Amino acid sequence: MSRRSLFLAAAALAALAVPVLGGNMLEPGMPFPKFTLTAQDGSTVSSEALHGTYYLIYFYPKADTPGCTKEACAFRDSWPAVEAAGLKVYGISYDTPKANLAFADKYHLPFLLLSDSDHALAKQVGAARAVVPVPKRISYLVGPDGKVVKAYPDVTPAKHAKEVLADFTKLRK
């Protein structure tokens, strides 16, 4: 293989390794960007309306796929504890509200799924991928002041709900 071919192959691999477009992951203490997104029921959810509450924003790649289903169902199964703790949960993907509605109905999800169809929020928070047309699986726990309390750069779908609930419980003590 020529040097040029090796260089081109290395450049192509490096391009694939770039996980996000736009901004980097937010760090604790940073303000979470303002947003208004459409939920599966046609309502809108805005950061302004959430001011004064704790909420979790979790990005998931695609509705009704195996990992996303595990993650959503883990939140559903933990819902009594999540709700009792006073934490609001919102899943965000690039899916349409209609696709999110079918997903939420199929698995009886008790929380809203939001559509970031233009990828704007994903780009601001480091969830937009450079090559793959779905968001990266990351989450943010946001405090009443609108600032990030905890960032989750590496989410394990089946365990994420329990991880968030444990972190939120410690935070509230």
N, C-alpha and C positions, 0 to 999 in steps of 0.2 A: 504494500500500500504506500502510495506517495505521501510526502509531507502535507501536501495540499489536501488530500483525501482524509488524512488523519486530523488535520485542523478542522475541516468541515464536519467530520463526524463528532469531534469533541465539542464544537460549537452547537451542533444540533442537540447533543445530549445536555449541554449546559442550558440551552433554551428550554428543554423539557423539565429541567430541575427547578426552574423559576416557578414557585408555587402561586404567586399572587400578582395581580395587576393593581395599580393604584397604590394606596397606602399600606403601611405595615400594620401588624397587630397593635392594638391599643394596649397601653400599660395601665395598671392600677393608678388611680388618681387623675387620669386624663378624662376630659369630658367625652361622653358618648355623643356621636353626631346627631343632630336633629334629623328626624325622619317623619314621614307620614306614608303609611303603606296600607294596601287594601287586604282585608282578611277574607277567608273563604266564604263568609256569610255576606259579603258585600260591604260590611262596615269598614271604617278606617280606624287605624290605630296610629297615634302620634306620640312622639317623645314628650311633647308639651303636655298632653293629657296624662302621661305617666309620671310627671314630675311629682315628687313627694312620696313615691312608692319604690319599693325594691322590685326589680324585674330581671328576668333572665331572657336574653336574646340568644337563641341557638340557631346557627346556620346548618342546614342539611342539604345534601346534594340534590336529591330528587324524590318526590313523593312516591310511596308504594314500592320502594326498592328495599332489598333486605336490611341493610344497615340502618337506613332511615326509619324503617318500620320498627326495628329493635329499639332505637332511641326514642321514638315517639311513644311506643307502647310502654317503655320503662317509665317515662314521665306519667303516662296514663295510670299505670299500676301504682305509682307512688303519689298519685294525685291527692288522696285524703291528707297525707302528711305535708305535701307541698302547700295545699290550700290552708291547712291549719297553721302553718308557719307564716302565712301572709305573703308568700312569694307569687308573683305573676310570671307566667311562662309564655313565650311566643317563639314559635318555630318560623324560620324564614328560609325560603328557597326562591329560585327563579320561576317556579311553576306558576301557572295561572291560578286565580282564585277558584275556578271551576275544578281544576285538577286537585287543588288542596282540599276542596269540599268533598270530593270523592274519597280522598285519602282519610280525611277526618271522620267521615261517615262510616267508612268500611271498618275502621279500627276504634270507633267510639271515643275519639280524642276529646277531652274536656277543655282544651285550651285552643287559642286561635293560631292559625297558620297564616303567615303574611307573605305576600307576593312582592319580591324585589325584581320585577320583570325587566327593569332597565339596568340592573346590577349596580345602581348608584351607591346604595348603602354598603353592599359587599365590597366595593372598591375602596370606600372610605375606611373600612375597618379591617382590611387585610384578608377578606374572605374570597375575593375574586381571583380565579386562577388564570394564568397566562395562556394555557393551551386547552384545558378541558372546560367545556361550557356549562359547568355546574359549580356552585360555591364550595369552598373548602369547609370541612366539618369543624367549626370553631364556635366558641360561646363566650358571652360576656355577662357577668353579674353586675348590674348597674344599681347604684344607690339612689336614695331619695333626692340627692342633689344633682343627679344626672351624670355623675362621674363613675367610671369603671371601678368596681370594688375588687373584682377578680376576673382574670382572663384565662380562658381554657384553650390553649393552642393545639392540644392533642387529645381528642375526645374518643373514648371507647364507648360506642353506642349503647351497649347493654348496661354499662356501669355509670353512665353520666348522670342520670337522675339522682342516684344515691350519693354520688360525689358532690353534686351541687347542693343537695339538701344538707349534707354533713357540713359543708363550708358555710352555708347560710345559717345553720343552727349555731355554729361557733361564733360567727359574726354578731349574732343577735344577743349573745350572752354578755 
